[in-house]
Amino acid sequence: MRPGLVDFFRQLREARAEDIVVSEAGKDEAYFTIFRSSTDAIIIEALPAFNDHVNQLTLPKEVVQEAKERDFDLTKADVSRYFVAQATAEVLTSGLFYETVCPNFSLKPILKGTTPSTSAAMLQTFLENLDEAMRMAGDYETIFTLSEGARFVLGAESDSLRALWLALFDVLDGVKFADINSEIIGVIFERLISSERRQDMGQHYTQSRLARAMTRWAVRSEDDKVVGFCAGGGTFLVEAYNELRKSKSHEDVLTQVFGNDLDSFAVQLSTVNLATRDVYKGHNFPAVANRDALDIRPGELAVDVTPQNGSPYRLPFPAAFDVVLGNPPYDEKADTPVDYRKDLSKIAASGGTHVLPAGMPDNVNLAAWFILLAAAWLKPSGRIALVLPASILQNEKHVPLMRWVRANYDVAVWHSESDVWFSDARVAPIAMFMEPRPKGASGHGKFEFVNVIDPVDGDVDTSAGLPRPCGNHLMRDLSSLPPRSDALIAGAHPEALRDFEACPNLLRLQDITDVSIYRGNKLGHAFYRLKDLDPQSNGARRKLRGFDIQTAFNKKYLTPMLRSPMDEPTGEFDVNKVDWWVLSAPKTLPKGGELEKYIRAVRRAGAHDAPSVKAKGASWWSVDWKKAHIAVSVHPQFQPQVWWSDKAFVTTDNFQAISLPSSVPLTDQESVAASLASVFGSLAALYRSSEVGCEGVRWVSTQNVQEWFALNWSKVSASDKAAVLKAYRAFRKATYAKVFEMPSSAIALWRTLNVAVAKAAGAADPDALADAAFAEADNTTHRRRRREIQATAGRTRSGSTGSGKFRRDIKAFVEGHDNFLPTVEALTEGDEVVTLTPSEVPALLFEVDNEAEKARLGNHLVEILGDRFRAAPVFEDATVELVSELDKAVAKQFVQMDGNGDVLQG
């Protein structure tokens, strides 16, 4: 990597020396590439030595104290990486800002034109220049004062690391911060840290084009006071600044734009992004605080600066704001909701608005508290524009909040399945725009739901009142929708599914008398689950392995179990040839048999003392499991799979199960399954479900399934019912595939079923409705697949080993595959097994001459493999075959292919 970076910097310097004109887009891409490559290389080089200091307890006490104050446990790999990444980004930001102010105050080059021979000398020169910049500029202390972590990483003695820093400083020479897109550094910083850490911190930087559109709607007067309580990298603050700057001076605008963030680096980044809009000597002090947003009170100081030169400068938070903008952190719930309620009351007591919706539970999403915080600080004529999790519109616990919001505000919601507004948040976002209703207004206000089709470009159309994007979009007026209803489902519902659900011969599943719809069984302990060692056998006595115990007993003590969607690739679950069983033993065990021996072995292993087992009572081995004939996947992704069996079976909690009363004939129950297996059931799974990821990932809740529609068998003619069952029995034998990967043979079978279900439902034109529904399902899955690829593209490029979601998905898939354990056994056993120590591996696998590098690689392998591990260096043909089969299974699961099984081009 280092030679590549050196060559890249050389080419860039040559290009700049020749005054090559670079387009705006190309310039941003160039800077992004430079900073991404250089920071990646610096972290890769710095992190092993930093972790060695952590493990050997040799970090300077100042660094340890700083980490402690930030509540960082540096013994955790993702936290130490975050610490080093933040230190690296801090040096980069300070250097960029130094280069920005350099011409204004006649400062020397960043390293005074020298090439320090030691890292200590490099650090000393850099710090001296930053001090000089503070003295000459009048302050910028929050930008130019490096943290102890940043000082340590920059000053770490290493020839190779110093060379990377020097290359970066060299390329920074002459670069101006204001020339760089304001989101670039935020994106660089975002991708440097593990996705888990970003998830914990809520650090996901919003696309500036979305922030620009939201801000252009919200900021309406040159005198508006604007706040972003979760400023992040300053994207929203910069957009607000740009709007106000059209008619105000730089210094005046900085008295109107306020920010805050809990993370110190985010505060530094926001401060830099605002200060560099116009660099001069004087009061250039952005009002960005580093506090818990709910601790801030009207009248408290947002800026309290006593510069080295000049008079003190103080700016208080106003009593209220005209505009509240931002992308608050998302979490399932707040850590201290009682404190949040007290804080909101104190803000109201200090002159703010009282904002505590009646009946709102404490376990609402963390973002919900920021909606209330915005409302507490808002002027009666103000505007709120926030990026929020879609769960605000969906979860039952948010109903009191949404009832309160709709009673007090006119609301517009933007939602997109094609545009990615920020990556890797693993939370589906919406943009919510809120404008207060007249005081005393009754009922609920306007509520518009906008499906954004074309990417948001920064422009906004306000001609209809509430904001709409200027690009292609679909708007639905949901003003009459009850606040209890799921607004995301109501807003995104496709016309083809609406038309189907309006057919006369249908009913909601929840309206079926005595129906039971439930999340599958949580087994509670592994010993209840038994693997069939010979699933093709027809005998009553089954060879089994459960809880690492091999046994065999009669299947009358077993119930067929659908454990995972991978257990059955078709829609026909054959209970006579199953891979997994669940133990269904009687309360009184038969004496002397294999079943009793198995339970005794389980007891000896202590399983009966596990809380989940003990809760089942004295006869803990005997459980009356819920059984059903129909199952649908909780995570259907893009695969419209429904499982049916003539005999009832048990499912795990990977499924939603549907159990109809025994009074309903089995063929009528089968017609319900046929409805769900049709394209209309697929659309229900795609749209009558909960959106959980920024990449469009969906999950199906019990409440979702209750709202699905199926054929009302009592209204369907005998001939139509026969046609449906005939088509369903043919289709469910086909191997399921994602909608956009279905082979033509499966599509033909599915269409026959779709038309038959539409006709039985009473559609006026069954063929047209079936084709429209298929086109919608095909377009939706293609669109969401593209969005998934775009949204997750950065997850495997973060440079944090093993932390990407894609790697975790592959790992989980492989470990759950039937071939996994046999493959591991084959790879680690055999006639020629050797025991290796990790320290021996680098010499075998890598061309490494440096002894320190060998030791580092060896230590890293110990973390993964342990002090010793076994390997079979000579593989038999059977082993190669097992590995090949597992490799093919992974490729089939994770590589997008067409209907013929070939990899899609592009």
N, C-alpha and C positions, 0 to 999 in steps of 0.2 A: 504493500500500500504506500509506503513512504516514497519509493522512487516515482510512483505514479503521481503523488501529490506534488513533489518537487518539479516534475515535468509540467504539470498543470499550471503551477504558479509561474513557471518560466514563460509558458505560452501566453498567460494572461498579461504579464509585465510587458512582453513584446508587443502584444496587441494594443495596450494602453500607450506604449511609447510611440506607436505609429498613428495615434489618434483615430483609431478605428471607431466609427459611429456604431453604437449598439442600440437597437430598438428597446423600448421600455420593457416589453415582455421578455426579450432576450436578456436584458440587463438583470431583471429580477431572477431569471432562471440561472444566470451565471453566478450571482451572489449566493443564491440558495445552494448551488452545487459546491461553491468554494467553502462556505461556512459548514455545510453538512459534512463534506469530506474531511475538512481539517478538524472539526470538533470530534467526529467519530474516531479519527486517528489518535487524537490527544487522549481521549478517554480510554481507548484500548491500551494505550501505552502507560497511562497513569494509574489505572485502576488496580492492576495486580500489586504494585508496590504500595499503594494506599491500603489495600486489604491486608498486606503483610504487616504494616504498621498497626492496623486495628487488632489483628490476631496476636501480635507480639507486645501489645500495650505500649507502643513507642510513639504514638501520636503526641504532638505537643499539647500541653494541658489547655492552651487557649482554644485549639481546635476541638478537643473533647468537650470543653465547657460550652462552646458554641453549638455543637451538635446536641448536647443535653438541653440547652435552652430552646432549641427548635423541636425537641421531643423526637430526635432521630436515634434509632437503635442501629448503630453502624455495623453491628455483627450480622445484620440481615443483608443479604446480597443486593436486593433491589433498593434498599435504603442507602447503602454505601455508594451504589452507582448513581443514585439520585443526587447525593451530596457532591460527588465529583462532577457530575454533569452540571449542577447548578454553579459550582465554582468555575468551571470552564466557561459556561455561558456568561457569567459575571465578568470575567476578564475580557471576553470578546466584546461585550456591551460597553465596558469602560473604555476599551481601546477604540471602538468605533466612535464613541462620543468625543473622545480626545481628538481624533482626527477631524471631527466635525467642527470643533471650536478652534482648532489649531490656527487656521488663517485669520480668524477674527482677533486673536490676541497674540499673534506673532510667536507662537510656541515652537519649540524645537521638534524635530522628528521624534516619533514615539519612543525610540531607544537612543536618542541623541546622535543618530548616525553611526553608532558603534555596533560591534558584534561581540557581545559578552562571551567570555570563555567559560564561565560557570553559571549555573542557574541562579545562585545567590546574587551574583552581580547583575544578571538580567532582571531579577525581581527588584533589586535596589534601584536600578535605573528607571524602571517602569514606575515604581512608587514615587520617586523624586519628581518625575514628569507630571504625574497625577496631582501631586501637592502643588507644583508650580501652576498647573492649570486651574486649580481651585483658587489660588491666590490671585491670579490674573483675571479670572472670570468673575470673581466676586462670591462664588460659593460652588454650587453643584456638588455639595458634600455627599449627598445620598448616592450620587452616581460614581464619584471618584474615590470614595473610601471603600477599599476592598475588604471583604470578610476574611476571617482567619482561615477559612477553608480555601478561599481563592488564593490567598497568599501562599498557603502550603502547596497547593497543586502547581502553581506557577513556579515556585522556588524549589520543587523537588529535584534533587541532583541526579540528572540522567542526560547523557549526551544525546540519545535518540529523542527523548522528550523535548529537550531544549531546541533541537533542530526543528521540530514541528512547530513549537511556539514562534521561533524566529521566522519561519516561512510564513506563518499566519500574520505576524506583525508587518512583515515586508509587504504582503499583499494589501494590508489595511492602509498603507501609506497613501494618503490622498482621497480615500473613500469618505463620503459624507453620509451621515446617518439619514438625513432628510431625503437622500436620493434613493433610499431603500424602501420598498413596500413595507408598511408598518407591521405586517403580520409575519414577515419572514423569520425574524429572530424568535418570535413566539413559536412558530412551527419547528424551527431548529431545536429549540429547547424542549418542545413537546416530544419530539421523536428521540431525543437523547435518553429519556428516562423510560423505565419499563411501563408497559400498559397497566400493570397492577398498581404501580405507584401513581400514575395519572388518574386511575380510577379512584384511589383513596383520596387524592388531593382535589379531584374535580377539575384538573387543569387540561382543558380542551379549548383551543383557540378558534374562535368563530371566523368564518370566511368574511373578509372585509366587505364583499359585495352585498351580503345579507345585512351586515351591520349598517352599511350605508343606506340601504332601502328603509330599514327600521328607523334610522335617525332622521332621514329626510321627511318621514311622516311626522315624527314626534316634535322636532325642533321647528317652531313656526315664527318665533319673534327674535329679533336681534338681542333682546334683553332676557331671553330664557336662561334660567339657571338649571344646569344639567348635572346629574350624578350617576355614576356607575358604582354600586356598592361592591361589585365583584369585578374589578377592572381587568384582571388578567394581564395580557400584554398591552392593553390600552387601545385595542381596535375600536371599540365604541367611543371612547373618549376622543380619539383622533378624528373620527367622523363628525362628532358633535363640534369639535374645534373648527373643522373645515367649514361647517355650515355657518357658525357664528363669525368666523374670520372674514366672511364676505363683506361685512360692514363694520367690523370692529378691529381695533389694534390687537396685536399679539398679547400685550400685557393686560388689556381689558378682558380678553377672552379667558385668560388664565384665572380671572376672578369669578368666572361664571361656570367653569367646568371642574367638577369635583370627582375624585375617585377614591377607591379604597380596595385593599386586598389583604387577605390573611397571610399570603405568601410574600416574603421579603423580596425575592427576585422579581415576582410579578410587579411589585410596586416600583422597583428600579426600572423595569422595562417600560411601564406606563409613564413614569417620570421622564425618561429619556425620549420616548416617542412624542410627548408634548413639548418638552423643552427645545427639541431640535426643529420644531416648526419655524422658529425664528431665533437665531443665536445672537445675543448681544450682552454687554456688560450692564448689569442692573438687576431689577426685580424679575428675573426669569424663573419663577418658583412654582411649578405645577402643584396643585392641591391634591396630592395623592397620599392618603394615610395608610399605615400598616397596622390595622386593627381588626378586631372582630366587628363586623358590620352592625350587629345588633347592640353593641356597646356604645355606639356613637350617639350623641345627643345634640339637638339644636343649640347653637351658640358655642359649642366647644371648638377649639382651634383645629383647623385642617392643615394650616401651615404656621409654623413657629420657627423662624429662621433668624439667626444672628450671624450674618456673613463675616468673613475675615476682614472685608473692606465694605463699608457702607452701613446704613442704619438697619435696625431690626425690621423684619417683615412678618406680619401676622395676618391671617385670614381665617375667620370663623366659618363653621358650617351655618348656612342660613336657617331660618325657621321652617322653611318648606321649599320644595323644588317644583319647577314647571315640568320637568322631564326626568323620568327614571328609566335608564337603559341597562342592558347587560345580559349576561349568560351566567346565572347563578349556579352554584354547585348542586349536583343531583346526588341524592342518597336515599335509600329506602325510608329512612326516618332520621330525625334529629337526635343528637346525643342527649341534649338537655332541654326538652320541650317546655318543662316548667319554667326554666330560666328565660326561654324565648317569650313566653306569655308575659312574664314580668317586664322584660325589656320593652315589648311593644306597648305595654301599659305606661311605662315610664316615658316613652317617646310621646305618647298621647298627652301625658301630664305636662310635658315640656312644650306643648303647643302643637303637637302633631294630631293626627286623626285616630280615633278609637277604632281598631280593626281586629276584632276577635270574633269570627263567625260562630254563631250558636251551634253547638253540637259537633264542632270539628274535633276529631280525636287527636291525641298526641302523636300517633304513628304516621302522620302524613309525610309525604316526601319532603326532604330538606328544602327543595326549591319552593314548596308552598309557603314556607315562612318568609321567603324573599319576596313573594307576591304581596304578602301582608306588610312587609317592611316598606316596600315601594309605596303602597297605599297610605301608610302612616305618615310618610314624608311628603306626600303629593298635595299641591295646591288644588282647590276645588275645580279649577279650569285646566289642570295639568294632563299629561299623557304618560302612559306606561307602555314600554315595548321590551319584552323579555323573551329570550330563548329558553324553553322549558321542556321537561320530559313529557312525552305523549301520555304517560300514565296519569297526569293531572286530569285528562279528559275521560279516563277509563276506569280507574279504581274506585270501588265503593267508598273507600275511606275519604275520598276527595269530594264526595257529593255535597257536604255542608259548605265547603270552600267554594265550589262552583255555583251553588245556589246563591251565596253571598255576592260573589263576583258579578253574576248576571243580574242581580237585583240592583247593584250599585253602578254598573258600567255597561256601556256598549262595547261589544267585544268582536274582534276579528281574529281568526286563527288561520295561520298558513301551515300547510302540511305538504310534504313532497316525498314521492317515491322514486324520483329520478335525480334529484339534486342532493349532493352531500354537503351539508353546511359545516360540519366538522367531523374529523375522522376518529375512529377507535374509541368513541365514548361508550359503546355498547348500550346506549340508551337512545331510544327513538326521540328525536327532537321535534318540537313545533315552535313557531314564532307566534306569540300572543300579543295583541295590541289592545289596550284598554283606555277608554276615555270616560270620565265620570258622567253619569246621568244627572239631570236637574234634581236638585234637592227636593225630596218629597215625592218623586215619581213612583208610581205603583207598578206592580207586576215585574216583568223582566225586560231588560233592554234588548237592543238589536244583537243578533249573534250570527255572524257570517263565517262559513267554513270555506277556505280557498284551497283547492288542490293545485299545487304549483307544478306545472308540466315542464316548461322550459326552465333552465337554470336562472335563478335570480341574478339580475345584472346591475343592481344598485339603484335603479330607478323605481319609482312608486307612483301609482295612479290613485289620487284622492278625490277624483271627480264625483264618485258615488257616495262620498262620506267616509266610510271606513276604508282602510288601505287595501289595495290590490296590486300585485306585481304587474309590470307592463308587458311581460312576456305571456306566452300561452298559459292559460289557467282555466279551471272550472270553479264556479262559485255556487255554493248552496246556502240558502237562507234557512238557518236552524232556529230562528227566533221563537218558534212555537214548540221546539223540542223541550220536554220536561228536563229540569236540571239533573234528575236521577239517571237519565238515559246516557248511554255511551256515545259521546259526541264524535269520537273518531270513527266509529262504525257507521253512524248516521251520515257523517260528512263524506266518507270515502266509498260508501256502498255503490257498486257498479250497477248500471241500468239493467244489464242482463239478469243479475240476481234479483233485483227489484221486480222485474217482470215475472220471473219464475215464482217468487214468493207471493205474487198477487193471484196466482192460479187458484181455482176453486177447490181442487181435490187434495189440498195439503193441510197440514197442521204442524204447529210447533211441537218439538219433542217434549217440552215441559207440559204440554196440554194433554199428553197421552195419560189416561187414567192409570194410576199406580206404577208409572214408569220410575225406574231408578237410574239416575245418571250420576256417576261418581268417578273420582280419580282412583286409579288402580291401587291395589294393595301395597302397603309398605310392609315388607316381610318382617322387618325388625331384627332378624339375625340370619346369618348365612346358612345355618344348618337346616333351615326349612327348605332351602333351595337345593335340588338334586339334579345333577347332570346325568342324562341317559347315555351310557357308554355304547349302546347298540340300538340307536333309534329306529333302524330299519327292521328290527326283529318284531314278530307278531305275537310273541309269547306273553303270558300274563305276568311271569316273573321277570323283573327288569334288573339289569346290571346298572349300578348307580355309583356316583361319587358325590358326596356332600360333605362339606366342612373338612375337606382333605381326607375323608374316610371312604374307602371303597366298600360297597355292600351290595346286597341284592334282596329284594322282597317283592311281594305281589302288588300289582298296580292298583288293587282295591284300596290301598293305603296312600294312594297318590292322586293328585288332580293335575291335568295338563296345564302348563303355564306358558303364556306368551310373555317372555322376559324382556325382549328388545325388538324394535322394528326389524333388526337384522336377522332375527330368528326365522322369519317366514317372508321370502321375497315376493310371494303372491298374496292375493287377498283371501285365499282359502286356507284356513288354519286346520290342518289335519291332526286331530287329537290322537289318532292312532300311531302317528310317527312324529313324536315331538322330541326336541332336544333337551327340554327342561320340564321338571315336575316340581310341584310344591307338596310338601308333606301334609297329608290329611289323615293322621293317625287317630284311632279311637281313644277315648279317655281312659279306657281300661286296655292296657297293652296285652296282646297275646303272649303267653309265657313261652320262653325258650327259643323264639324265632329270631330271624335276622333283624326284624324291626326293633325288638327289645334290645338286642345287642347294640344297634346303632344309637338308640336313645341313651343307653348306659355309657357308651363312648363319648357322646356329646356332653353328658353330665360330668364325666371325669374331666373333660376339658374345661369345665366351668361355665359353659354357655348358659346354663339355667340361672346363673347369678346375674347375667346381664339385665339391666333395667327393663329393656323392651321385652325380654322373655319372662322375667319375674312378674311383670304386669299382667300376664295372661293367666295367672293363677296356678293352683296345684297341678293341674294337668296341662302344663305349659307346652307339651308336645302336640296337643290336640287343639286345632284352631278351625273355626268355621269360616273359611274364606269366602268373600263375595265372588260370585261367578256371573258370567254374562255370555251372550252369543255374539255380541258386536263390540268391537274396539276400534278407536281412532287414536292416532298418535298425538301426544301432547305437543310435539315439535314436528309438524308435518313438512316444514321447509317447502320445497317445490314439488313434493311427491304426493299425489292424491290417494293415499293408501288407507283402505278400510278392511278390517279383518272380520271374517264370519266363520262360524262353525255350527253345524247342526247340534253338537253337544256343547254344553256350557263349559267354559274354561276360566282360569284365573289369569288376571293381568297384573303386572307390576305398575308402579306409579309413572311409568313411561307412557301410559295410555289413559284416555278417558273411556270408561266402559259404559255401555247402555244395556240395561236389563229390563225387558218388558215382562209383564205378568204372564204366568203360565196359561192364563185363560186366552191369551192371544195365540192363534194358531201359528205354528212355526213358519209356514210359508208367508204369513202376513208380517211376522218379524223380519223375515228375509227381505221382504219388499222395502222395509225401512232401511235395512243395510244397503240395498240397491240404490235407494235415493241418495244416501250419503256417499256411495262410491261413484256416483255420476259426476259430471262436470259441475253440477249445481252444488253438490256437497264439497267439491274442490274449491269453488268460489267462496262458499261459506267458511272453509278453513283459511282461505286467503284474506278474507275481509271481515268476517264475523269472528274475530280473534284479537288478541292483544299484541300490539307492536312493542317489542322490547329492545331492539338494537338499531343503531344508526344505519346499519346496512339493510334494514327492512326485515330482520328476523322476527318471526311470529311464534307465539305459543297459544295453545288452545286451553282455556279454562273450562271448568265444569259449567259455569254460568254462560260462557260462550255457546257450548254445545246445547244447552237448554233452549237457546234462541234459534237453533237451526231448524229448518223445515224438512219434512219428509212426507211421503205419500200417506194419505189417509185411506187405509185399506178398505174402510167401510164405504167409501165413495167411488172406488176404482172398479171398473167393470172386470168381469172374469177374464175376458180376452186381453184387455190391456195389462192386467196383472200377470197373465201367463207370458206375454211378450216381454215384460220387464224382467221376470225371473229367468227366462231363457237367455236373454242378453246378458244379464248379470252373471249367470253361472258360466258363461263362456268367457266373459271379460276377467273375472276374478282368478281364473287359472293362469292368466298371462303374468309374466314377471313385471312388477311395477317399475316405473322409471319416472324421473322428473318430467314434468309436462313438456318442456322444450327438448327432451331427449327421447321421447317415446318413438319407438319404431313404427313404421306405417301400419304394420299388422295390428299392433295394440291400439293405435289411433282409430282404425276401422272398427274394432270391437267396442271401443269406448263410445264412438259416435252412435253405434246401434243402441247401446244402453242409454245414451243421453236423449236420443229421439224418443225411445220407448218411455222413459221417465217423464219427459215433457208432455207427451201425448196422454199418459195416464194422469198427469197433474191437471189436465184440462186446458193446455195452451192452445190458442187459436191457430198458431202455425208452429207445430213442434219442431220441424226441420230448421226453420229460421232461428228459433229461440236456442236450439241446441248449438247451431253454428256460431251464433253471436256469443254464447257463453264460452264455447271453446276458444274463440278468438280472444275474448277477454282474459281467460286463464292463461293462454299462451303469451299474450302481450305482458300480462302482469308478472309472470314468472321470469320472462326474459328481462323485463325492466328491473325487477328486484335483484336478479342475478348480476346484472351490470352494476347496479348500485352496490351490491355486496362486494364485488371485486374492487370497485373504486374506494369504498369506505374502509376496507381492510387491507388496502395495498401497503400501508405503512407498518403493519403489525409485524411483518417478518424482516423489516429493514431497520429496526430500531437499534440493532447492534447489541441488544441485551440477550445473551445466550439463553435460548430455551424459553423465553418469556412470551413469545408471540402466540396469539390465539390459534393461528393455523397449526403451529407445532403441537399445541396442547390438544387440538381436535384430532390430529393424526395419532398422537400418543394414546388418547382415550379410545379411539377406534381400534388401534392395533391391540391394545391390552384386552379389549372386549371380544376380539375375534377368536373363533374356535381354534384356529391354528396357532394362536400365540404361545400357549404353554408347551405344546408339542415342539414348536420351533425352537423355543428357548432351551428345552431339554436336549434337542438334537444338536444345537450349537455348543452346548456346554458339557455334553457327555460323549462317550465313545471310547474306542480302544486306545486312541492316542490323545489323552488329555494332559495338558501341562498347566502348571500354576505359575502365573506371572505376577510380578510386582509392578505397579504403575511406573516406577522409576526406570524400568527396563523398556517401556513402550516407546518413549520418544526416540531412542536410538534405533528402534526397529521401524518406526513409521515416518520419522521426520529427519530431514537432513539438517541437523542442528549441531553446530560446532561449539557454540557458547555454553559453558557449563551452567551458568546462571539461568539461561533460557531452558536448558534441559530440566533443571530443578523446578523451574516455574511450571513447565508443562506437567512434570511428574506430580507436583502438588495439586494441580488442577484436576488431574485424573484421579487422585486419591478421593477428592470430593465427590466424584461421580461413581467410581468403581469400588471404593474401599481400599484397605491396605493391600489386599490380595484378591485376585479373582481367577476363575478357571476358564479355560477356553479349549476348544477342540480344533486344532489348526488344520486337520485333514478332514474335509467334509465328504460324507458319503452321498451317493446320488439322491437318496431319499431326503437328506437334509437340504440339498439344493432345491429339490422339488417343493418342500415345505416353504422355504424362504421365497421361492418364485410365486407360489400361490398367494402368500401374504402380500407380496409386492403388487401383484395384479389386483388384489382386493382393495388395497390402498388407492391404486390408480383409478379404479372404477368408482370409488367413493368420492375422491377429491379432484379428479381431472375432468373437466367438462368435455363431453363427447356428443357426437350426433347420433341419430337413430341407428346408424350402422355400426356403432361402437368405435368410430374413429375420432381422434382428438380434433376438436374444432379449430379451424385456422384463426389466428389472431388472439 
